[in-house]
Amino acid sequence: MSFKPKLDKELTYQLNKCFRCSFCRSQCPIYESKKNETWNARGRMMAVQLLKEGKITLDDKLIDRVYTCALCKSCEEICPGLVKVTDIIRQVRCQLADEKKGPLPEHLQMLENINKTNNILAKTRSKEIEEAIKNLPQKSDTILYMGCVAQYVYPKQLTTLFKLLEKMNIKFTVLKDEVCCGNYLAELGLKKDAEKVLLKTAKILKDHNVKKIITLCPMCYNTFKHDLQQLKVTSKIEVKHSTQLLEEALNKGLLKPSRPVNMKLAYKDPCHLGRYAEVYDAPRNILKMIKGVELVELDRTKEFSKCCGGTIRVPYSDLRNDLCKSFFDDVIVSKVDGVITSCPTCFHNLYSTAPYDIKGVFDVQEILAYSLGMIDEIEDLTGYLE
């Protein structure tokens, strides 16, 4: 199959900076699973270079290598050349899409889902979410952007956040016809489609004179923090992840957790909240303010934390499972009671693959809401609540 990557000047320079040192092998979650050179950053960069030079041709195996990169940025944290691996992979994916050589059929199904239902999952809202929305103000310059996974798979995470924001006296509303932010499409190389769906949201935000966006999803957070501003449709909008707001409220004394949660918990840094947005402290500081919680750091934490495979679970679910197993192997060694995170996608992947050796996978704001006395039960916490 004829294909020659056409990287722009900056990314050509980035590609040439890779001197094949293999440091990335120690961090790449895909390489850890496959134990094959073609599955890590060095192998992928070599493949792109050889394709550019016409020394190899594109085939199904190479296409797999392009789309199995989790874009987690683990390799970039340890790369001595500071090579922008994820940007190179994204640009190659964009060209594959432009030439109709990618992405995969399963990926295109997500695009079709968005076009038909406004979300990647092709689901409808639960009654729980619909009822909660009815109680919100019709208008506000602060929007809670619900996101696909929390809104359609884990609605309790959203309704819990509704309660927390109300307790903080934050007047907010939601977009009743919310459209997927387009992050998945952008990462698949479907740049024009991603811009199209984001532009649709941008126009709605402008019409509503929105000044602030709160997100639960780290991928939505990065999309609105960076990509939205580049469209130059709206005026400057402040973007906050929910953990940043909750930390601020705790520091100001607006929230005063008092009910104990007697657990040893390992915090899972989401790639898009950690390595992409550098938000490491806010979730941890929240947990440190909850009586009874003992926060345990894993061997690989913060910028070196392991990826759960969030962006590749479709269609590579087996590979996603391998990545989660590797993460849980570290968790079990640490002898904690459970894992806690602040990303609906991480929560989904970890919750779906959690071993019986731990008590459960939890969400930061649910633990906080329980300690505040706002909710009385959290799944999997039997025996740890007082």
Secondary structure by P-SEA (a helix, b strand, c coil): cbbbbbccaaaaaaaaacccccccccccaaaaacccccccaaaaaaaaaaaaaccccccaaaaaaaaacccccccccccccccaaaaaaaaaaaaaaaacccccaaaaaaaaaaacccccccccccaaaaaaaaacccccccccccccccccccaaaaaaaaaaaaaacccccccccccccaaaaaaacaaaaaaaaaaaaaaaaaaacccbbbbccaaaaaaaaccccccccccbbbbbcaaaaaaaaaaacccccccccccbbbbbbbcccccccccccaaaaaaaacccbbbbbccccccccccccccccccaaaaaaaaaaaaaaaaaaacccccccccaaaaaaaaacccccccccccaaaaaaaaacccccccccccccc
